[in-house]
Amino acid sequence: MRICFTIEDMRTACREERSSGKRLGFVPTMGALHEGHMSLVRAASARCDAVAASIFVNPTQFGPNEDLAKYPRAFENDRELLEKEGVELLFAPSVEEMYPAGAVTWVAVEGLGDKLDGRSRPGHFRGVTTVVAKLLHVVEPDAAFFGQKDAAQVAIIRRMVRELNFSVEIVACPIVREADGLAMSSRNAYLDPVQRKQALVLHRALMRVKECWEAGERNSAGLVGVGRDEIAREKSVRLDYFEIVDSNSLYSVGSVANGALVAVAAFVGGTRLIDNIVLAGTAG
């Protein structure tokens, strides 16, 4: 595996892969890799001839009181995991490499970037879209792979790619869960054993909503109430949002007759976790 620390080296390496006729897949990450990330790498390997990944803890998507300083970093372990999966190229730039002193240019998707996590974390999605745009510009992949756990991020990146005419396919891969249903996340490492058990309420609430939907409930307000009530039963968990929205526009929907995204964010102790499910079709 070739490791590149500068934009120039990564751009050159990626062009070499593409010039040999290979379809290049790309998996952008912030490191602290787990099985969810590995599923993205495997999806990229299955659909592409060569795979590039990045490890970059992007400071611009963290708010002033968020966990940038303590965000888990394990570069050597991450490198080994990626190498074992056959990743050809790894981009690991410094903050200074990605954001030169005095940089003032941003990429923002108006109307979507302030929904769900964007409303709870002002400026978050502006940071995400800016860094993803920069990474796509450097790597120029044929396809880029993202996790469905970050459903709002996927919707926003799809919109950005379409409107800015990036020549890349955005592939959303299924959420990878622990055996008990907890969505895999680098932030799960913050949870102590008691909090780890409490965190299961996010998935439990989503499953309760799915059950009600499958039983025929179509009113979004009613379904949201079911989810909120389930979260409220876990007294130590503080709800951020529980919403049902269109999976593309992220706007709230009154009825889920045609399917929708059910998304939740909550604080377990000091750790903010997210999860979601998609209610597709017209089952029930």
N, C-alpha and C positions, 0 to 999 in steps of 0.2 A: 504494500500500500504506500502510495506516495503522499506525503504530508506537505501541504503548502501553507505558508504563513503570510504571504503577501498576495494582493489582488493580481499583480502581474504574473506571479508564478502559477496561481490557480487558473487564470484565464488561459495561459499558454498550455497548461496540462489538459484542460478541458477541450481546447481546440485540437490538440493532438489526438484525443480520443475520437472526436467527431470526424476529423479529417480522414481517419481510417475506415469511415463508413459505419461506425458504431452508433446505435441509438443510446443516448446518455440519459440516465435517470438521476434524480437529485433528491436527497433527503436532508432538509435543513433542520438542525436541532440546537438546543441550548445545552447539550451534554447531560450528565447524570443519567445515562441511558438505562432503559429497562426494556422489558419484553415488548411493550408497545412500540418503542422506537425500532426494535429489531423486526417487528412485523412490517413496518414501512420499508425497511431495507430489503426484506425478502420479497415484498411486492414489487419493489423497483427491480430487483434482480430477475424476477420472473417475466417482467415486461420489457426489460431493456438489456442491451449488450454490455453496458458498463455502468457502474454506480458511483456517484460522487456524494459525499455527505459533508456537512459543515457542523462545527461546534463553535458557537458564539453566544455568550450570555449577553443579550442585547440590552444595554442600559436604557435606551429610549422608550422601552415598553413598560418600564417600572415607574411607579409613582414615587414621590418623595418619602413616603412613609411605608413603602413596600419592602420586599425581602431581597433586593439586589445584593446586598453585602453578604447575606448568609445563604444565598441560593447555592445548592449543592454543586460542587465542581470536582470531577474525578477524571481528569484527562487521560491518564495512563490506562485506567480500567476501560474507559470509553474507546480508546484507540484499539485496545486488544479485542474488544467485542466487535468493532467494525471490521477489523482485519480478519477475524474468524469467519465473518459473514461474506468475505470476498469483496469488500468495498475497495475500489481501485484508487480513489482520490479522496483525501480529507482536507478540507479547508478549515484552518484554525487561526483566524486573524486576531490581532489585538484590537482594542477599542479605537486606538489611534489610527489604525489602518483603515477601519471602516468609517470612522468619523473624524476626518482631518480637522485640525484646529480652525475655528471660525466657520464651520459648515452651518448653513442656514436653510438648506433645501429639505422639504418634507414631501411625502406622498400621503394624501389623506383621501379616503373614500367618504365623501359627504353623504349624510343620510343613513349610512349603515354603521359607521364607526362610533356612533354614540348610543348604540343599542346593546342590550344585555351587558356583557363585560365592559363595553365601552362607556356605558352610563355609570357603572359602578367604579370604573377606573379611568377617569378622564385622561385622554391622551394616549391610552394604552394602544389602541388600534392604529393610531397614527405612527407610533413607533414600530409596530408590527409590519404595516404595509411599507414603510420606508425601508426597513432592513430587508424585507423579502424582495422588494423591487431591486435593491442593490445586489443581493445575492443572485437573483435571476439574471441580472445584467452581467455579472461576472462569470457565472457558470454557463449560461445559455443552454440549459438542458432541453431535451425533447419532452420530458415529463417530470413533474415535481410531485412528491408524495407527502401528504399531510394526514393527521389523525382526525377521525370524526369526533373525538372527544372535544376538540376545539372547533365545534360546528360553526360558531359565529365567525371565527377566523377564516375558516374555509370559504364561507359565503362571501366575505369581504375580499379575500384574495382572488377568488374567481371573478368578482366584479372588476377589481383593479386590472387583472390580466386581460380581460375582455376589452375594457375601455382604453387601456394604454397599448393595446395591440402587441402584447408579448406573444411570441410564437412558442408557447409551451402548453402542454396538457396538464391540468391540475387534477390529480387523482386523490380522492378521499378514501381512506382505508378504515375498516371497522374498529370500534373501540375494543381494546384488549383489557380483560378484567381478571382480577384474582378469582380464585375458586369460589369465594363467598360473594362475588358480585362487585366489589370495589373496583372502580376504574383505575387502571394503573396510571400513576403520575409521579414525577420526580419529587413533588412536594409531599407525597405520602411518607417520605423519610422523616419528616418533621413530627409525625404523630407518635405519641407514646401508646402503649398497649390499650389503655382505656379509650383514648381518642380514636384509635384504629377501629375499635368496635363501634363507637358512636358514629363514625363516618359512614357506616353501612346504611344509615338512614337515607342518604341521597339516592342510592339505587333502589332502596325499598319504596321510597315515595314515587319514583318513576314507574316502578312495577305496579303499584296500586293504581296509578293513572292509566296505565296500559290495560289493566284488568277491567277497569270501568269503561274504557273506550271499546274494548272487545265485547263488553256486555251491551253495548249500544248507546252509551252516552256520547253526545256530540257537542254539547255546549262547553266552550272553552272555560268559561268562568266556573262552571261546576267541576270540571276536571282539575283546574288550578286549585280550587278549594280542597279537593281530595289530597293533592300533593302537599299543599301547605299544612293541612291538618296532620299529615303523617310526620312531616318535619317537626312540627310543634310538639309531638310526643317525646322527642329527644331533647330534653330541657337544656342540655349543655351545648346544643348546636344552634348557632345564630344564622337565620336565613338572610341571604342577600337578595336573591330574586328566585322566583319560580314562575316561569312564563311559557306560554304556548304561542309560537310564532310561525310564520311562513319561512321555510328553510332557506329560501333564496333572498327575500327582501328583509327578513328579520322583523317585519311588522307583525303586531299582534293580530290574531284571527279570532273571529267570533265563534266559528264552528270548525270542527276538524273533520268534516265529512270527506274532504279531499286530501286528508293527511296533513301533518304538521310536525314541527320540531318542538319537543318538550324539553326545556332547558332549566337547570337548577344550578345555583351557586350558593354556598354556605360556608360559614366559619366554624371549624372544629378546633376549639382552643383558639390559637392565633393563626391557624392555617386555613387559607381559603381554598376550597376545592370546588370543582365544577364537574358536571355530568349531564348527559342528555340521552334521549331516545328519539327515534323518528317513528311516528305513526303514519304508515304508508297505506295508500289505497282506501278501501271502504269496508274493511272487515267489521264484523259484528252485526 
